Each structure stands twice: as structure tokens, then as C-alpha cells.
Amino acid sequence: MNEALLVSNVFLWGVVLALVVVVLALARQIGILYERVAPMGALMMDQGPKVGEVAPAFTLDSIGGGKLSVGGNTGRSQLLFFLSPTCPVCKKLLPVLKSIQGAEKGWLDVALASDGDLPEHAEFYRKADLKSFPYALSTDLGMTYRIAKLPYAVLIGEDGRIRGKGLVNSREQLESLFAAKEAGVASIQEFIDQRA
């Protein structure tokens, strides 16, 4: 009888130890999975003015009338979104920009920028119903920020300094610029790297 009890006790301890090993292995795999699916922010290319630098100031004519002022200490943040009428991802993000413009209107101004042929952009402006955005055409603006791929966004803080920038393909990447500003880092990737 004592021998059977001893054997069952050893067997149960073996099962408990095996479960501990399995739980530890699962916890490790969950950690690895978490690192792999960590949020991916805007893809920042190390060109043009750097995050933290004063944004070059521009005053441009807007397609819809009026002026678009870029940079400067305005007391409000500005999201400058570079787009093109021929860019499908840019078009996909226009409803997102409208949503952001409404949700973040307390602290953020959203502006559109591009370069090229005015009639083509004016038609795009009208068809896409972009009258709620200032929309400027300027080759100098794009050259200053070294915009090579679209859509590209630059977040300028209320103090006139660049707080985030990068190639954006989704709402999450646009919002990563806001998160990076709040965290005081150049990008979400930098934030994740600091915590690793």
C-alpha cells in the first residue's frame, strides 16, 4: 500500500514539473510573439530635417483659397500629409485624415501638400471633397523634406519643431506619429528599442 502511494506521489510530482516546464515554454513563446507583432510606426527615412529640428517655414497658396503656413511657433500642432492624385494608398487614407481632423481638432491642424500640375490637383481636390483641408502645391516644400515616396506625413509640434515623420500606409502608422510625440521619441521603433 505504501509502495503504491509512493509511486503515485512521484508520478504526480513528475506531472507537476512537466506542467511547469510547459508553462515556462509557453510564456517564452508569447514573449517572442509579442515582439514580432509589436506596433510598427511610420517608416522614418533619415532624410530631410530631423525630428527635433525646427521645421522650415513656408507660406503657400492653398488650392481652395487662402494660405497654408507650414512651420513656425503657432501654438498648435500641424500634420503635413504629402500625397498625389495617382497614389491609391493616399486616396485610401483620405477618410482617415478626415476622421483625425475631426477627432484631434483641439490641438492639431491637418494640411495636404503635393507638387505638379495645378489643374490635375484642383480636379482631385474637388472630386475627393478636400475643401476642409488646406492643400498646397510646392516643389520646394517636397524638396526640403526630401519626399521620395508617398504617402508621407510630418508632424510639426506647437513649438514649430518636427515631432515625427515617416512613410505612412495606415491609420495606425499615422497615429504612431502622435504616440511618438507624446512619448518624446523620434519614432515608435525608437521607443520599443529603448524598452528592449
C-alpha positions in Angstrom: 0.0 0.0 0.0 2.8 2.4 1.0 4.7 1.5 -2.2 1.7 2.3 -4.4 1.2 5.7 -2.6 4.9 6.5 -3.1 4.7 5.7 -6.8 1.6 7.8 -7.3 3.2 10.7 -5.5 6.3 10.5 -7.6 4.2 10.3 -10.7 2.2 13.4 -9.7 5.3 15.4 -9.0 6.6 14.4 -12.4 3.3 15.7 -13.9 3.6 19.0 -11.9 7.2 19.5 -13.0 6.3 18.8 -16.7 3.4 21.4 -16.4 5.8 24.0 -15.0 8.2 23.4 -18.0 5.3 23.7 -20.5 4.1 26.9 -18.9 7.6 28.5 -18.9 8.0 27.5 -22.6 4.6 29.0 -23.5 5.4 32.2 -21.6 8.7 32.5 -23.6 6.8 31.9 -26.9 4.2 34.5 -26.0 7.0 37.0 -25.4 8.6 36.2 -28.7 5.3 36.5 -30.5 4.7 39.9 -28.7 8.0 41.2 -30.0 7.2 40.0 -33.6 3.8 41.7 -33.6 4.8 44.9 -31.8 3.3 48.0 -33.4 5.0 49.3 -36.4 5.1 53.0 -36.6 5.6 55.3 -39.6 8.7 54.3 -41.5 11.1 57.1 -41.0 13.8 57.6 -43.6 16.8 59.5 -42.4 16.4 62.3 -45.0 15.5 66.0 -44.8 15.1 67.9 -41.5 15.4 65.6 -38.5 13.0 65.0 -35.7 13.6 67.7 -33.1 14.8 70.3 -35.5 12.8 73.5 -36.3 10.5 72.9 -39.2 11.4 75.1 -42.2 8.8 77.8 -42.6 6.7 78.1 -45.7 3.7 80.3 -46.6 1.9 78.8 -49.7 -1.2 79.4 -51.7 -3.9 76.8 -51.0 -5.9 75.3 -53.9 -9.1 76.1 -52.1 -8.1 79.7 -51.5 -6.2 81.3 -48.6 -2.8 80.5 -47.4 -1.1 77.4 -45.9 1.5 78.2 -43.3 3.9 75.4 -42.6 6.1 75.5 -39.5 6.6 78.3 -37.1 5.5 78.6 -33.5 1.7 78.7 -33.9 0.7 77.1 -30.5 -1.0 74.2 -32.4 0.5 71.1 -33.9 0.3 70.5 -37.6 0.1 67.2 -39.6 1.5 67.8 -43.1 0.4 65.0 -45.4 2.2 64.6 -48.7 0.0 62.9 -51.4 -0.6 62.6 -55.1 -3.8 62.1 -57.1 -2.3 59.0 -58.6 -1.4 57.4 -55.3 -4.0 54.7 -54.3 -2.8 54.5 -50.7 -3.1 58.2 -50.4 -6.7 58.0 -51.5 -7.3 55.2 -49.0 -6.0 57.4 -46.2 -8.2 60.5 -47.0 -11.2 59.3 -44.9 -8.7 58.5 -42.1 -7.4 62.1 -42.3 -10.9 63.5 -42.2 -11.6 61.4 -39.1 -8.3 62.5 -37.5 -9.1 66.1 -38.4 -12.4 65.9 -36.5 -11.2 63.8 -33.6 -8.0 65.8 -32.9 -9.2 69.3 -33.8 -8.5 70.5 -30.3 -4.7 70.5 -30.8 -4.0 69.5 -34.5 -4.3 71.1 -37.9 -4.2 68.8 -40.9 -2.8 70.1 -44.2 -2.2 68.4 -47.6 0.8 69.0 -49.8 2.0 67.9 -53.2 3.6 69.2 -56.3 2.8 69.1 -60.0 0.1 70.2 -62.3 -2.5 72.6 -60.7 -5.5 71.6 -62.9 -5.0 67.9 -62.1 -4.7 68.7 -58.4 -7.7 71.0 -58.5 -9.8 68.3 -60.1 -8.6 65.8 -57.5 -9.3 68.4 -54.7 -12.9 68.8 -56.0 -13.6 65.1 -56.6 -12.2 63.9 -53.3 -14.1 66.7 -51.5 -11.0 68.0 -49.7 -12.3 71.5 -49.1 -11.9 71.0 -45.3 -8.1 70.9 -45.8 -5.6 73.5 -46.8 -3.9 71.9 -49.9 -0.8 73.5 -51.3 1.4 72.6 -54.3 5.1 73.3 -53.8 8.1 71.6 -55.2 10.3 73.5 -52.7 8.3 72.0 -49.8 8.7 68.5 -51.0 12.4 69.0 -51.8 13.0 70.5 -48.4 11.6 67.4 -46.7 13.2 65.1 -49.2 9.9 63.3 -50.0 10.8 60.3 -52.2 7.8 58.1 -51.6 4.1 58.7 -50.8 2.1 58.9 -48.7 4.4 60.7 -46.3 3.5 62.6 -43.1 5.3 65.1 -41.0 4.1 66.1 -37.5 5.1 69.6 -36.5 4.7 70.4 -32.8 3.1 73.6 -31.5 6.6 74.9 -30.9 7.4 74.7 -34.6 9.7 71.7 -34.2 9.4 68.4 -36.1 7.9 65.8 -33.7 7.6 62.8 -36.1 7.7 61.9 -39.7 7.6 58.9 -42.0 6.1 56.9 -44.7 2.5 56.0 -43.7 0.2 53.4 -45.1 -2.4 53.0 -42.4 -4.2 54.9 -39.6 -2.0 53.1 -37.1 1.1 54.5 -38.7 -0.4 58.0 -38.7 -1.3 57.7 -35.1 2.2 56.4 -34.3 3.4 59.9 -35.0 1.1 61.2 -32.3 2.3 58.5 -29.9 5.9 59.3 -30.6 5.3 62.9 -29.9 3.6 62.1 -26.6 6.4 59.7 -25.6 9.1 62.3 -26.6 10.8 60.0 -29.0 11.5 60.2 -32.8 9.5 57.1 -33.6 7.7 54.2 -32.1 10.6 51.9 -33.1 12.9 54.0 -31.0 10.5 53.7 -28.1 10.4 49.9 -28.5 14.2 49.8 -28.8 14.6 51.8 -25.6 12.4 49.4 -23.7 14.0 46.2 -25.1 
